[in-house]
Amino acid sequence: MNVGLLGTGHYVPTKVVTNKDMEKIVDTSDEWIRTRTGIEERRIAGDDIDTSDMAFFAAKQALEEANVSAEEIDLILVATVTPDTPFPSVANRLQNRLGCGSVASMDIGAACSGFMYGMVTAKQFIETKAYKKVLVVGVEKLSKITNWEDRNTCVLFGDGAGAAVVGEVSEGKGILSFELGSDGSGGKHLYQDENNQLIMNGREVFKFAVRQMPQSSVNVIEKTGYNKEDVDYLIPHQANIRIMNAARERLGISEDKMATSVKKYGNTSSASIPIALSEAVKDGKIKDNDLVVMVGFGGGLTWGAIAFRY
Ligand code: ACO
């Protein structure tokens, strides 16, 4: 059976916070942020919008694009490290708000790799014929765990949501290969502390990411039997343009074949890949039959990559 995308959706808050705005909050500069990260602005959700609200908007759009009703969804998976509350989960909230049946719903915690974990989990349930249609969401309201006095981290993050409806697709399409991994010994480099704030050793995470993202990208392509030259589009986790370029260069593909929404949205953790995916579909950057690689890394440490034919 071939398992792939039936529809995608995304939502970002309307409030834009530019690098110039960040200069008023911490001792930083537009030039530093652009050259070190590629980020120009980010979206920040107000007090009236929580994680599940963003997840709901993105999920609605994905269901519409897929032409699938909420009642047809058999399982809801939400990747997030910033749920409204640890329980009920964001997935439980979505089940009710979307008007799905009394179906299974759960959150997945794998930080920025969470959407990869969600997609691969969905694939297993569909292949075993346990479920037909799975809603997978990546969503974060990172602004609520950001230390707005720490210039090392606060300039990097943003809020948003991306979603996909996953189900059976035609022969030759869908997920061709995947890789998931974790290394808990690196947990000390990126975590949430006792004050619920995000702590990161940027240099260590950078070193891990520039090694892992290119390697995982190559691994999933090798598993498909295709060559690097066959890749039509790359969607790396949108954390830092320098890390993203390391993966792109390793695959040997040109700049225009890589999603770069990090410029507009910063690092939205679990949401970054599905937002970029949904935008690429809507902008026509991913076309019918394209070979696409999605690859993420994040806190845990975790990583994950998927090669699929759209
Ligand atoms: N503005 C100005 N100066 C800054 C800022 C800032 N916002 N932040 C740090 N600096 C300073 C530092 O204090 C340091 O000064 P020092 O040399 O006097 O100590 C200097 O800039 C250089 O710091 P470096 O750490 O060498 O900068 P680097 O080139 O490594 O870039 C960055 C830092 C952007 C954080 C990079 O390390 C990075 O991207 N790391 C990976 C982060 C990441 O991708 N995280 C993703 C996972 S997040 C998640 O999963 C939720």
Residues whose N, C-alpha, C, O or C-beta is under 5 A from the ligand:
A	BS01	ACO	D27 T28 S29 W32 R36 T37 A111 C112 R151 N152 V155 G202 R203 V205 F206 A239 N240 S269 F297 G298 G299
